[in-house]
Amino acid sequence: MRKILPFLFVWTFAALPASAQLLSDLNNPIYHDLRTWQNQGYIRLLPMVEPYSGILMKALLREAEENGDATVKARALAYENKYFKPLTYPDTHLSQYSLSSSRGYFGLSQVSEQLRGMLGPYVYLDGAYSLLGLETTSSDPNLDINNIGAQLAPIGTTLPGDYKVDKTAVSAKGQQFAVTWSYNTSLSVGNSAISFQTGYSRTAIDPYQNDSIILSPQAQAAPQMLLTWRTRDTAYQSLFLALAARDIAGQGPGAPQKYLNFSSFQWRTPSPLELDLYQTVIYGQRVDLGYFIPGFPFMQAEMYGNTDNLFLGAGAKYFFPHGLRADAQLYLDDFTIVSALAGKNPGFKAAGNLNLDWTPEDPGILEQVGLEYTIVTPYTYTHTPDYLDNPNTTNYTNYVNGVSGASDPINYLDYTNNGSSLGTVIGPNSDRLRLNARFRGPAKSTFTYELSMIRHGDASAGANTAYYTYLQTLNPGLWGTVFDPGYDTNNGGSKNLFETMHFLTQNNVMTVFQTSVGFQIPVPMGKTLLTPFVNVLGEWYTNRGTVIGDNGFTAFVTVGGTWDF
């Protein structure tokens, strides 16, 4: 740790996924403010899918200006004046993110040119092109330098950035240096009622505190198209993502023709209750126009069967007086009503989420406090790829048996993009209890505090690989993760692991306690704005990585900032 900490105080401009200058950035504080204003009753309905189109965002800011108090009106108007001028020349943005612990150091350097603004009364554009410099340092010789992000980040989080380390990477003595690039963009057209947007960015669905059981803001970026229709009390959205498929272990080169379709309908009832209903389909090797029709995938599954990865979800939000909101979500994986009525085992694959969030009506020092519980049952998000349904295909058989020339079979149906999970970062057979709070400090500074407990178990622990031959192709560290479908390849599906509920009953369950404190302050410097931040996190764990006896403590220090010109 002593060898690594000095790196923290070297000013390397390390990147965030995108800067807070763009509406297409999920880290933009405007999204936090919108949720705060909804809790306080100034905005009636927020659509589920983020980022919002520029056209929709302008309508939401206008609603806050009309209904909010003087402070809210001033902040919403400031956002409107910042983002909705005619398209500007590119601005320069620098940012830093440096993470250090006893396991190693991570830094990602960014210089970004950005533009944003209106192309006309009904067209909005923003985008950024960034040059990145990457540095990682491993303190443990057993760390895999090519997968250092998963091993260096605190459990239940990912490292920022959407990039690919290619032939520019240089590795030596536990260190890796690379220069690469990334970009994000969003173009939207429409009016306050209906808008269409397309672009390339991270996307989130109904996120809370930087995570979601449907589509996490920590998931990798992807090309997207989104249609949004919104009235005062209702919203309908249709999302299409073009994903990158990998092999059964999430490795190998990316393959195209993997897609996600999501549709949602929200209704804010005359009471303070909001009801949400939504569907998701993951599929590949063709574009299915029927999946753009709400309910069609499940009608098809009920009548004829469907081998694609189907999800059905429902949620409710209740807005109590004085800024208190309660949320509940249930996300069912591969569930059909006909199968349930026929007595067929539904597989017990589901994710659920309960949130309680309070925003004081007249915030003083305390700005927000929240309590969250998330649960994901074993094998949720996973899906049996076609070549496991037909394990005697020549290529798959040769691949399992290590025959020379056999190629990695591509999984078009698992809930991943570019080898990373799309759902909540805690993964299958896990739960999380989390308390978070946000405080106002002097000079517009912000303090944050978080306390959490995470549990995760390997649901395939003890499985007989004679029955589950795909496990032979997986690193044991991937057993029980989103890459492990729990499917019996040798008995016609008669011994599928996912058909028996064994939630966190294993003897190698990992338990993690985390507590963190963060601080951020904006510092005007002439016509530029410098915003440094620091976060300190302590992590106590038992059976880390579901390895019995791997117990200990790790301290993480994150420093950085943004500088906007």
C-alpha positions in Angstrom: 0.0 0.0 0.0 2.8 2.4 0.9 4.4 1.8 -2.5 1.2 2.6 -4.4 -0.2 5.6 -2.4 2.3 8.2 -3.9 0.8 7.6 -7.3 -2.4 9.1 -6.0 -0.9 12.5 -5.8 0.5 12.6 -9.3 -1.9 14.6 -11.4 -2.8 12.2 -14.2 -6.0 13.1 -16.0 -7.8 9.8 -15.7 -11.2 9.2 -17.2 -14.7 8.9 -16.2 -17.0 7.1 -18.6 -18.0 10.5 -20.0 -18.1 14.0 -18.5 -20.8 15.7 -16.7 -21.0 18.2 -19.6 -23.2 15.8 -21.6 -26.8 14.8 -21.1 -25.8 11.3 -22.5 -23.6 10.8 -19.4 -25.4 8.9 -16.7 -23.1 10.5 -14.1 -24.4 13.9 -14.9 -25.8 15.5 -11.7 -28.9 16.6 -13.6 -30.3 13.0 -13.2 -29.8 13.1 -9.4 -31.6 16.5 -9.3 -34.5 15.2 -11.4 -35.1 12.3 -9.0 -34.9 14.7 -6.1 -37.5 17.0 -7.7 -39.8 14.0 -8.3 -39.6 13.1 -4.6 -40.5 16.6 -3.7 -43.5 16.6 -6.1 -42.2 19.1 -8.7 -42.0 16.5 -11.5 -44.9 14.0 -11.7 -43.4 11.2 -13.8 -39.9 10.2 -14.9 -39.5 7.7 -17.7 -37.6 4.5 -16.8 -34.8 4.5 -19.5 -31.8 6.9 -19.1 -30.1 8.9 -20.6 -33.0 11.0 -21.6 -33.2 12.7 -25.0 -32.4 16.3 -25.1 -36.0 17.0 -26.2 -37.4 15.1 -23.2 -34.9 16.7 -20.8 -36.0 20.2 -21.8 -39.6 19.3 -21.1 -38.7 17.9 -17.7 -36.8 21.0 -16.7 -39.7 23.2 -17.8 -42.0 21.2 -15.5 -39.6 21.7 -12.6 -39.4 25.4 -13.3 -43.2 25.7 -13.3 -43.8 23.7 -10.1 -40.7 24.2 -8.0 -39.7 26.7 -5.4 -37.3 29.5 -6.0 -34.2 27.3 -5.5 -35.5 24.6 -7.8 -36.5 27.1 -10.5 -33.1 28.7 -10.5 -31.3 25.4 -10.8 -33.5 24.1 -13.5 -33.2 27.4 -15.5 -29.4 27.2 -15.1 -29.4 23.7 -16.6 -31.7 24.9 -19.5 -29.4 27.8 -20.3 -26.3 25.5 -20.2 -27.6 22.7 -22.4 -30.2 24.2 -24.8 -28.4 26.9 -26.6 -27.7 26.5 -30.3 -25.0 23.9 -31.0 -21.6 25.1 -29.8 -18.1 24.6 -30.9 -16.3 21.8 -29.1 -15.4 22.4 -25.4 -12.3 20.8 -23.8 -12.8 18.5 -20.8 -10.1 16.9 -18.6 -10.9 14.4 -15.8 -9.1 12.2 -13.3 -9.9 8.9 -11.7 -7.2 7.1 -9.6 -8.0 4.0 -7.5 -5.4 2.5 -5.1 -5.4 -0.3 -2.6 -3.1 -3.1 -1.4 -4.0 -5.0 -4.5 -2.8 -2.4 -7.0 -3.4 0.9 -8.7 -5.7 2.0 -11.5 -5.6 5.2 -13.5 -7.2 6.2 -16.8 -6.2 9.4 -18.5 -8.6 11.5 -20.6 -8.6 14.5 -22.8 -12.0 15.0 -24.4 -13.5 17.3 -27.0 -17.3 17.7 -26.5 -20.1 19.5 -28.2 -23.8 19.9 -27.3 -26.8 22.0 -28.2 -29.9 22.4 -30.4 -29.8 22.0 -34.2 -33.3 23.4 -34.4 -36.4 23.7 -32.3 -36.9 19.9 -32.4 -33.4 18.4 -32.7 -30.7 18.0 -30.0 -27.1 16.7 -30.4 -24.3 16.0 -27.9 -21.2 14.0 -28.2 -17.6 13.5 -27.1 -14.4 12.0 -28.6 -11.8 11.2 -26.0 -8.1 10.2 -26.0 -7.3 7.9 -23.0 -4.1 6.8 -21.3 -4.3 3.7 -19.1 -2.1 2.6 -16.3 -2.5 -0.3 -14.0 -0.1 -1.7 -11.3 -0.4 -5.1 -9.7 0.9 -5.7 -6.2 -0.1 -9.3 -6.3 1.8 -11.5 -8.8 -1.3 -13.7 -9.0 -3.4 -10.9 -10.4 -4.3 -11.2 -14.1 -3.1 -8.0 -15.7 -5.7 -8.5 -18.5 -8.6 -8.7 -16.1 -7.3 -6.2 -13.5 -10.5 -4.2 -13.4 -12.6 -7.0 -11.9 -9.8 -7.8 -9.4 -8.9 -4.2 -8.3 -12.3 -2.7 -7.9 -14.2 -3.0 -4.6 -16.6 -6.0 -4.6 -19.9 -5.1 -6.2 -18.5 -2.2 -8.3 -16.8 -1.9 -11.7 -14.1 0.5 -12.9 -15.2 3.4 -15.0 -14.6 3.7 -18.7 -15.8 2.2 -22.0 -12.7 1.3 -23.9 -10.8 -1.6 -25.4 -7.1 -2.1 -24.7 -5.6 -3.2 -27.9 -2.1 -3.6 -29.5 -0.9 -0.4 -27.9 -0.8 -2.0 -24.5 2.6 -2.7 -23.0 3.0 -4.9 -19.9 6.1 -5.4 -17.7 6.6 -6.5 -14.2 3.0 -6.3 -13.1 2.4 -3.0 -14.8 0.4 -2.2 -17.9 0.4 1.0 -20.0 -1.8 1.7 -23.0 -3.2 4.5 -25.1 -6.7 4.1 -26.6 -9.8 6.1 -27.3 -13.5 6.2 -26.7 -16.6 8.2 -27.7 -20.2 8.7 -26.9 -22.9 10.5 -28.7 -26.7 11.1 -28.8 -29.0 12.6 -31.4 -32.7 13.2 -30.6 -35.7 14.6 -32.4 -39.3 15.2 -31.3 -41.3 17.4 -28.9 -42.3 17.3 -25.3 -44.7 14.4 -25.9 -42.8 12.1 -28.2 -39.1 11.8 -29.0 -36.7 9.5 -30.7 -33.0 9.2 -29.9 -30.1 7.2 -31.2 -26.5 7.1 -30.2 -23.7 5.3 -28.4 -23.5 5.5 -24.6 -24.2 3.7 -21.4 -27.8 3.1 -20.8 -29.7 2.4 -17.5 -33.2 1.4 -16.7 -34.8 2.7 -13.4 -31.4 3.0 -11.6 -31.0 3.6 -7.9 -27.6 4.6 -6.5 -25.7 3.6 -9.6 -27.2 0.1 -10.0 -30.3 -1.6 -11.3 -31.7 -5.1 -11.5 -32.9 -4.4 -15.1 -30.0 -2.6 -16.8 -27.3 -1.3 -14.6 -25.6 2.1 -15.3 -22.3 0.2 -14.7 -22.9 -2.0 -17.8 -20.8 -1.4 -20.8 -21.9 1.1 -23.5 -23.7 0.0 -26.6 -25.4 1.5 -29.7 -29.0 2.3 -28.9 -32.3 3.5 -30.2 -35.0 4.7 -27.9 -38.6 5.9 -28.5 -40.3 7.8 -25.7 -43.9 8.8 -25.4 -44.9 10.8 -22.3 -48.0 12.5 -21.0 -48.6 14.0 -17.6 -49.6 10.6 -16.1 -48.2 8.0 -18.5 -45.0 7.0 -20.3 -44.2 4.4 -22.9 -40.7 3.5 -24.0 -39.2 1.1 -26.5 -35.4 0.5 -26.3 -33.2 -1.4 -28.8 -29.5 -2.1 -27.9 -27.0 -3.7 -30.3 -24.8 -5.8 -28.0 -21.5 -7.6 -28.4 -21.6 -11.4 -27.8 -18.7 -13.4 -26.4 -18.2 -17.1 -25.7 -19.7 -19.1 -22.8 -17.1 -17.6 -20.4 -17.5 -14.1 -21.6 -14.1 -14.2 -23.4 -12.8 -14.2 -26.9 -13.4 -11.6 -29.6 -16.7 -9.8 -29.7 -19.4 -11.0 -32.2 -22.2 -8.9 -33.6 -25.9 -9.8 -34.1 -26.8 -9.9 -30.4 -29.6 -7.6 -29.4 -31.8 -6.4 -26.5 -35.4 -5.2 -26.8 -37.0 -3.5 -23.9 -40.6 -2.1 -23.6 -42.2 -0.4 -20.6 -45.4 1.3 -19.7 -45.8 3.6 -16.6 -48.9 5.0 -15.1 -49.1 7.6 -12.4 -52.5 6.9 -10.8 -54.6 9.7 -9.4 -53.2 8.7 -6.0 -49.5 9.1 -5.2 -48.9 5.6 -6.7 -47.0 4.8 -9.9 -47.3 1.4 -11.5 -44.8 0.1 -14.0 -44.9 -3.0 -16.3 -42.0 -3.9 -18.6 -40.5 -6.7 -20.7 -36.9 -7.5 -21.9 -35.7 -10.0 -24.5 -32.1 -10.9 -25.2 -31.6 -12.8 -28.5 -29.2 -13.1 -31.5 -28.4 -13.8 -35.1 -31.4 -11.9 -36.5 -33.5 -8.8 -35.7 -37.0 -9.8 -34.7 -39.5 -7.0 -35.4 -42.0 -8.8 -33.2 -40.0 -8.0 -30.1 -40.7 -4.4 -30.6 -44.4 -5.2 -29.9 -45.2 -5.1 -26.1 -46.4 -8.5 -24.9 -45.6 -10.3 -28.1 -42.6 -12.3 -26.9 -44.6 -13.7 -24.0 -47.7 -14.5 -26.2 -45.3 -16.3 -28.5 -43.7 -18.2 -25.5 -47.2 -19.1 -24.1 -48.5 -20.4 -27.4 -45.5 -21.9 -29.2 -42.5 -21.8 -26.8 -39.5 -19.5 -27.1 -35.8 -20.3 -26.6 -34.7 -16.6 -26.3 -33.9 -15.0 -23.0 -37.2 -13.4 -21.8 -37.9 -11.2 -18.8 -41.1 -9.9 -17.4 -41.1 -7.1 -14.8 -43.4 -5.1 -12.6 -42.7 -2.2 -10.3 -44.5 0.3 -8.0 -43.5 3.6 -6.5 -45.4 5.4 -3.8 -44.8 9.0 -3.1 -45.5 9.8 0.6 -45.8 13.4 1.8 -42.6 15.3 2.8 -40.3 13.9 0.1 -40.5 10.2 1.1 -40.7 7.6 -1.7 -40.9 3.8 -1.5 -40.1 1.6 -4.6 -40.6 -2.1 -5.3 -39.5 -4.1 -8.3 -39.8 -7.8 -9.4 -38.0 -9.1 -12.5 -38.9 -12.6 -13.6 -36.5 -14.6 -15.8 -38.0 -17.1 -18.3 -41.4 -17.2 -16.6 -44.6 -18.1 -18.5 -48.1 -18.2 -17.1 -49.1 -21.4 -19.0 -46.0 -23.3 -17.7 -46.8 -22.2 -14.1 -50.5 -23.2 -14.4 -49.4 -26.6 -15.9 -47.3 -27.2 -12.8 -44.0 -27.0 -14.6 -41.1 -25.8 -12.4 -40.6 -22.1 -13.3 -36.9 -22.3 -12.3 -37.1 -19.7 -9.4 -35.1 -17.3 -11.5 -35.9 -13.7 -10.4 -34.5 -10.5 -9.1 -36.2 -8.1 -6.7 -35.5 -4.7 -5.2 -37.0 -2.6 -2.4 -35.9 1.1 -1.9 -36.9 3.7 0.7 -35.7 7.2 -0.2 -36.2 10.5 1.6 -35.5 14.0 0.3 -36.3 16.7 2.9 -38.7 19.3 1.6 -36.4 22.1 2.7 -32.9 20.4 2.7 -30.4 21.8 5.2 -27.3 19.8 5.8 -29.0 16.5 5.0 -29.9 16.4 1.3 -30.9 12.8 0.9 -30.9 9.4 2.7 -31.9 6.0 1.4 -32.2 2.4 2.3 -32.1 -0.4 -0.4 -32.4 -4.2 -0.4 -31.7 -6.2 -3.6 -32.0 -9.9 -4.1 -31.1 -12.1 -7.1 -31.9 -15.8 -6.9 -29.4 -18.4 -8.4 -29.0 -18.5 -12.2 -31.1 -15.3 -12.8 -29.9 -13.5 -15.9 -28.3 -16.7 -17.2 -29.6 -18.6 -20.2 -28.9 -21.9 -21.9 -27.2 -21.2 -25.3 -28.3 -23.2 -28.3 -25.2 -25.4 -28.4 -25.9 -26.5 -24.8 -29.4 -27.5 -25.9 -27.7 -29.6 -28.6 -24.4 -30.6 -27.0 -23.5 -33.2 -29.6 -22.8 -30.6 -32.3 -19.3 -31.2 -33.6 -17.7 -27.9 -32.8 -19.0 -27.8 -29.2 -18.0 -31.4 -28.5 -14.5 -30.8 -30.0 -14.2 -27.6 -27.9 -15.1 -29.3 -24.7 -12.7 -32.1 -25.5 -9.9 -29.7 -26.4 -9.6 -30.8 -30.0 -7.3 -28.6 -32.0 -9.0 -26.1 -34.3 -12.4 -26.1 -32.4 -13.6 -22.5 -32.0 -15.1 -20.9 -29.0 -18.9 -21.3 -29.2 -20.6 -17.9 -29.1 -23.4 -17.3 -26.5 -26.0 -14.9 -28.0 -28.5 -15.4 -25.2 -26.8 -14.6 -21.8 -27.5 -11.3 -20.1 -24.2 -9.7 -21.0 -22.6 -7.1 -23.3 -19.0 -7.4 -24.3 -18.3 -10.0 -21.6 -19.8 -8.0 -18.7 -23.2 -8.4 -17.0 -26.1 -6.1 -18.0 -27.9 -6.6 -14.7 -27.1 -5.6 -11.1 -23.4 -5.9 -10.3 -23.9 -8.3 -7.4 -24.8 -11.1 -9.8 -26.9 -14.3 -9.3 -27.4 -16.0 -5.9 -26.7 -12.7 -4.1 -28.3 -10.0 -2.0 -27.3 -6.6 -0.8 -28.5 -4.3 2.0 -27.3 -0.7 1.6 -27.7 2.6 3.5 -26.7 5.8 1.7 -26.7 9.5 2.7 -25.8 12.7 1.0 -24.9 16.0 2.9 -24.4 19.6 1.8 -21.2 21.3 2.9 -19.8 24.8 2.6 -19.0 26.4 -0.8 -21.4 24.0 -2.6 -19.4 21.0 -1.5 -21.0 17.5 -1.1 -20.3 14.7 1.4 -21.6 11.2 0.9 -21.7 8.2 3.2 -22.5 4.5 2.4 -22.8 1.4 4.5 -23.5 -2.0 2.8 -23.6 -5.7 3.2 -23.3 -8.0 0.2 -23.6 -11.8 0.1 -22.8 -14.0 -2.9 -22.7 -17.8 -3.3 -21.6 -20.2 -6.0 -24.9 -22.0 -6.8 -23.0 -24.7 -8.8 -20.7 -25.6 -5.9 -20.4 -29.4 -5.8 -22.1 -30.0 -9.2 -21.0 -33.1 -11.0 -19.2 -32.0 -14.1 -20.2 -35.3 -15.8 -23.7 -34.0 -15.9 -22.8 -30.3 -16.6 -20.0 -30.6 -19.2 -20.1 -26.9 -19.9 -18.5 -26.3 -16.4 -15.4 -27.9 -17.8 -15.0 -25.0 -20.1 -15.4 -22.4 -17.3 -12.9 -21.2 -14.9 -14.2 -22.3 -11.4 -14.3 -18.6 -10.6 -17.2 -18.2 -13.1 -19.3 -21.0 -11.6 -22.5 -19.6 -10.3 -22.1 -16.3 -12.2 -24.0 -14.9 -15.1 -22.0 -17.2 -17.4 -23.2 -20.4 -15.6 -26.8 -21.4 -16.8 -27.1 -24.4 -14.4 -28.2 -26.6 -17.3 -27.9 -30.4 -17.4 -26.5 -31.2 -20.8 -26.5 -35.0 -20.4 -30.0 -35.8 -19.2 -32.3 -33.9 -21.4 -32.6 -31.1 -18.8 -33.9 -33.6 -16.2 -31.3 -32.4 -13.6 -31.2 -28.7 -14.2 -29.6 -26.9 -11.2 -31.8 -23.8 -11.6 -35.0 -25.8 -10.9 -34.1 -26.2 -7.2 -34.1 -23.2 -4.9 -30.9 -23.1 -2.9 -30.4 -19.4 -2.3 -27.2 -18.7 -0.3 -27.2 -22.2 1.3 -23.7 -23.1 0.2 -20.8 -23.4 2.6 -18.6 -21.0 0.6 -20.9 -18.0 0.6 -18.9 -14.7 0.4 -20.0 -12.0 2.9 -18.8 -8.5 2.4 -19.2 -5.4 4.6 -18.3 -2.0 3.1 -18.3 1.5 4.4 -17.3 4.6 2.5 -17.0 8.4 2.9 -16.8 10.8 -0.1 -16.2 14.5 -0.6 -16.5 16.7 -3.7 -16.2 20.5 -4.1 -16.6 22.7 -7.2 -13.8 25.4 -7.5 -14.4 28.2 -10.1 -11.1 29.2 -11.8 -11.9 32.1 -14.1 -14.0 30.8 -16.9 -13.2 27.2 -16.0 -14.5 24.9 -13.3 -12.3 22.4 -11.4 -14.1 19.8 -9.3 -11.8 17.6 -7.2 -13.2 14.6 -5.3 -11.9 11.9 -2.9 -13.5 8.7 -1.6 -12.2 6.3 1.1 -13.8 2.8 1.3 -13.1 0.0 3.8 -14.0 -3.6 2.8 -14.2 -6.5 5.3 -14.8 -9.9 3.6 -15.0 -13.6 4.3 -14.7 -16.3 1.5 -13.8 -13.7 -1.1 -14.6 -15.0 -4.5 -16.4 -17.9 -2.8 -13.0 -19.3 -1.8 -13.3 -20.8 1.7 -10.9 -19.2 4.1 -10.0 -16.1 1.9 -10.8 -13.6 4.7 -9.5 -10.1 5.2 -9.7 -6.4 4.9 -8.9 -4.0 2.1 -8.8 -0.2 2.1 -9.5 1.7 -1.1 -8.6 5.3 -1.8 -10.0 7.1 -4.9 -9.0 10.6 -5.8 -9.6 12.6 -8.9 -11.6 15.4 -10.4 -12.9 17.1 -13.5 -11.7 20.3 -15.2 -14.1 21.9 -17.7 -12.9 24.7 -20.1 
